[in-house]
Amino acid sequence: MLAHLLHLNGIDSVVVENRSRDYVIDRVRAGVLEQGTVDLLHAMGVAARLRQEGLRHDGVYISFLGQRHHINFAELTGGKAITVYGQNEVVKDLIEARVATSGPLYFEAEHVSVAALDSSSPVIRFHHHDTEHELQCDFIAGCDGFHGVCRPSIPDGVLTVYERVYPFGWLGILAEAAPSCEELVYTLHERGFALFSMRSPTVTRLYLQVPPDEPIERWSDEAIWQEMLRRMTTGDGWKPNVGRIIQKGVTPMRSFVAAPMRHGRLFLAGDAAHIVPPTGAKGLNLAASDVLVLARAFKAFYERGRTAWLDEYSDVCLRRVWKAQRFSWWMTSTLHRAPDESAFDHQRQIADLDYLTSSRAAMTSLAEQYVGLPAEVSFESAGLPA
């Protein structure tokens, strides 16, 4: 996304990716796009498939005590919504846009390292098809995820790390089953959290709360469906459609922020700088927000020699990051059963959800945060149409 934003502003970049093209496209990850992310992709001219295949959701359901309660985002936010469109589909569209520009794009890069971060010409070194490469550049954008090489390359003592590891994870599946509901269903059940989602008109995405170290081998397909139906079936007879499971796995959950998001000529973006629990659907959207802010800063630098927006990058991004962290923590703590939870804690959760689903003010607060808070910077300042 950053590479294409730079291309639209006439700024050259090189993309170095350690995975194969097929791996990046095929790996199923997040799938909920905020209104602002959808608008950004449209403004970038890479939303043709999103326009055709994205599933617009005007709200979500919150389910507890066997009843579903609808929260209408569009009504509460003046027409804003979310769109379900897989992260791998977004990446596929962006790869095709990058290839069309003929900009350098190295898949399956190995032994990647960064150096000279405090200089005016930082360096990226990597091997590609048995050839060593050394790139001298003006800036390095560390968009390489939580386990990438960029953040660990920052000297000790520079970053402050804030972290919370949750005592549960998500068992997620993809199933060949038509979605039985037009919108997401978040469920608090006495046995734990569950989430109904989708990826297309024929594929359902479902999640169960499990221990963070739960071996997926312990869960047969039959056992997964039994537990899904036990937690999600509601008093009005609604339940997920059952189908062949085509993918399953367990993902632990954490909240993580590394600050500042810059060191010298290295700028961290997305999961390299912050991780949120998936409950609030913010990870992909925060990454998009980061690179919009960064693109604005690079544009100002190359067009006018301005460095103020480069200097402000971390502070601007972190304001949004911490709001998303708070929202994701609240969603997670309200909808999951903690191992040491007392009866008091569970009744408090029920009261919280009862208030949420009966108060217009509470529903509006949820809706505003879920569809996405206003962008920290304008599209125009990053060289895009409004």
Residue pairs with C-beta under 8 A, 6 or more apart in sequence:
1 44
1 94
1 287
1 288
1 291
2 13
2 141
2 143
2 269
2 291
2 294
2 295
3 13
3 15
3 94
3 98
3 103
3 105
4 44
4 46
4 94
4 97
4 98
4 101
5 44
5 291
5 292
5 295
5 382
5 383
5 384
6 12
6 13
6 295
6 298
7 13
7 98
7 101
7 103
8 44
8 45
8 383
8 384
9 295
9 298
9 299
9 302
9 303
9 382
9 383
11 298
11 299
11 302
12 103
13 103
13 104
13 141
14 103
14 104
14 105
14 106
14 124
14 135
14 137
15 98
15 103
15 104
15 105
15 106
16 106
16 109
16 112
16 124
16 126
17 24
17 105
17 106
17 107
17 108
17 109
18 108
18 109
18 110
18 112
18 144
19 107
19 108
20 107
20 108
21 95
21 107
24 88
24 91
24 95
24 107
25 88
25 91
25 92
25 95
26 88
27 88
28 86
28 87
28 88
28 174
28 199
28 205
28 247
29 86
29 87
29 88
29 284
30 86
30 87
30 278
30 281
30 283
30 284
31 84
31 85
31 86
31 87
31 197
31 199
31 205
32 82
32 83
32 84
32 184
32 197
32 281
32 284
32 285
33 41
33 50
33 54
33 82
33 83
33 84
33 85
33 90
33 284
33 285
34 82
34 281
34 285
34 370
34 371
34 372
35 80
35 81
35 82
35 83
35 371
35 372
36 285
36 288
36 289
36 372
36 374
36 375
37 284
37 285
37 288
37 289
37 372
38 47
38 50
38 54
38 83
39 379
40 288
40 292
40 379
40 384
41 47
41 50
41 90
41 93
42 50
42 51
43 379
43 384
43 385
43 386
44 97
44 384
45 97
46 93
46 94
46 97
47 93
48 93
49 89
49 93
50 83
50 85
50 89
50 90
50 93
53 85
53 89
53 200
54 83
54 84
54 85
55 83
55 84
55 85
55 198
55 200
55 201
56 81
56 82
56 83
57 73
57 81
57 82
57 83
57 84
57 182
57 183
57 184
58 72
58 73
58 74
58 75
58 81
58 183
59 70
59 71
59 72
59 73
59 74
59 75
59 81
59 183
59 367
60 70
60 71
60 73
60 183
60 184
60 185
60 186
60 370
61 68
61 69
61 70
61 71
61 181
61 183
61 184
61 185
61 186
62 68
62 69
62 71
62 186
62 353
62 356
62 357
63 69
63 185
63 186
63 187
63 188
63 232
63 234
64 187
64 188
64 189
64 349
64 350
64 353
64 354
65 350
66 234
66 235
67 234
67 235
67 236
68 185
68 234
68 236
68 238
69 353
69 357
70 183
71 356
71 357
71 363
71 366
71 367
72 363
72 367
73 80
73 81
73 82
73 367
73 370
73 371
74 80
74 81
76 360
76 363
76 364
76 367
76 368
77 364
77 367
77 368
77 371
80 367
80 371
80 372
81 371
82 281
82 370
82 371
84 184
84 197
84 198
84 199
86 199
87 284
90 284
95 105
98 105
99 105
106 126
106 128
106 133
108 128
108 129
109 126
109 127
109 128
110 126
110 127
110 128
111 125
111 126
111 127
112 124
112 125
112 126
112 144
112 149
113 124
113 125
113 126
113 149
113 153
114 122
114 123
114 124
114 125
114 140
114 142
114 149
114 150
114 153
114 266
115 122
115 123
115 125
115 153
116 122
116 123
117 140
117 153
117 154
117 263
117 264
117 265
117 266
118 263
118 264
118 265
119 264
119 265
120 138
120 265
121 136
121 137
121 138
122 136
122 137
122 138
122 139
122 140
122 264
122 265
122 266
123 134
123 135
123 136
123 137
124 133
124 134
124 135
124 137
124 140
125 132
125 133
125 134
125 135
126 132
126 133
127 133
138 265
139 265
139 266
139 267
139 298
140 150
140 265
140 266
140 267
141 267
141 269
141 291
141 294
142 148
142 150
142 151
142 266
142 267
142 268
142 269
142 272
142 273
143 269
143 270
143 272
143 287
143 291
144 150
144 272
145 270
145 271
145 272
146 256
146 271
146 272
146 275
148 272
150 266
150 268
150 272
151 159
151 258
151 268
151 272
151 273
153 266
154 263
154 266
155 263
158 260
158 263
159 258
159 259
159 260
159 263
160 258
160 259
161 256
161 257
161 258
162 255
162 256
162 257
162 258
162 259
163 254
163 255
163 256
163 257
164 254
164 255
164 256
164 329
165 212
165 252
165 253
165 254
166 212
166 252
166 253
166 254
166 255
166 277
166 332
166 336
167 211
167 212
167 338
167 339
167 340
168 192
168 193
168 209
168 210
168 211
168 212
168 253
168 336
168 337
168 338
168 339
169 209
169 210
169 211
169 212
169 213
169 214
169 250
169 251
169 252
169 253
170 195
170 207
170 208
170 209
170 210
170 250
170 251
170 253
170 278
171 207
171 208
171 209
171 210
171 214
171 216
171 219
171 224
171 248
171 249
171 250
172 205
172 206
172 207
172 208
172 248
172 249
172 250
172 251
173 205
173 206
173 207
173 224
173 245
173 247
173 248
174 199
174 203
174 204
174 205
174 245
174 246
174 247
174 248
175 203
175 204
175 205
175 206
175 242
175 243
175 244
175 245
175 246
176 202
176 203
176 243
176 244
176 246
177 202
177 203
177 204
177 240
177 241
177 242
177 243
177 244
178 201
178 202
178 204
178 241
178 243
179 196
179 198
179 201
179 204
179 241
180 196
180 204
180 238
180 239
180 240
180 241
181 196
181 238
184 195
184 196
184 197
184 198
185 195
185 196
185 232
185 238
186 193
186 195
186 279
186 331
186 335
187 193
187 194
187 195
187 196
187 231
187 232
187 335
188 334
188 335
188 336
188 337
188 349
188 350
188 353
189 230
189 231
189 232
190 337
190 346
191 227
191 230
191 231
191 337
192 208
192 209
192 210
192 231
192 336
192 337
193 207
193 208
193 209
193 279
193 335
193 336
193 337
194 206
194 207
194 208
194 209
194 228
194 231
194 232
195 206
195 207
195 279
196 204
196 206
196 232
196 240
197 204
197 205
197 206
197 207
198 204
198 205
199 205
203 246
204 240
204 241
204 243
206 228
206 240
208 224
208 227
208 228
208 231
209 336
209 337
210 250
211 339
212 250
212 252
212 253
213 252
214 250
215 250
216 248
216 249
216 250
219 248
221 244
221 245
221 248
224 245
224 248
225 242
225 245
228 240
229 239
229 240
229 242
232 238
232 239
232 240
233 239
251 278
253 277
253 278
253 279
253 332
254 275
254 277
255 275
255 276
255 277
255 325
255 328
255 329
256 274
256 275
257 273
257 274
257 318
257 321
257 322
257 325
258 268
258 272
258 273
258 274
259 273
259 314
259 318
260 314
260 315
260 318
261 267
261 268
261 269
261 273
261 290
261 313
261 314
261 317
261 318
262 268
262 310
262 313
262 314
267 294
267 310
267 313
269 287
269 290
269 291
269 294
269 317
270 283
270 286
270 287
270 290
270 291
271 283
271 287
273 290
273 317
273 321
274 286
274 321
274 325
275 283
276 282
276 283
276 286
276 324
276 325
276 328
277 328
277 329
277 331
277 332
279 328
279 331
279 332
279 335
279 336
280 324
280 327
280 328
280 330
280 331
280 332
280 369
280 370
281 370
282 324
282 327
282 328
285 324
285 372
286 320
286 321
286 324
289 317
289 320
289 375
289 376
290 317
292 375
292 376
292 377
292 379
292 382
293 313
293 316
293 317
293 376
293 377
294 313
295 382
295 383
296 309
296 377
296 381
296 382
296 383
297 309
297 310
297 312
297 313
298 310
299 381
299 382
299 383
300 306
300 308
300 309
300 310
300 381
301 307
301 309
301 310
316 376
316 377
317 376
319 376
320 373
320 376
323 369
323 373
327 369
327 370
334 349
334 352
334 353
335 349
337 346
338 345
355 362
356 362
356 363
356 366
357 363
378 386
379 385
379 386
380 386
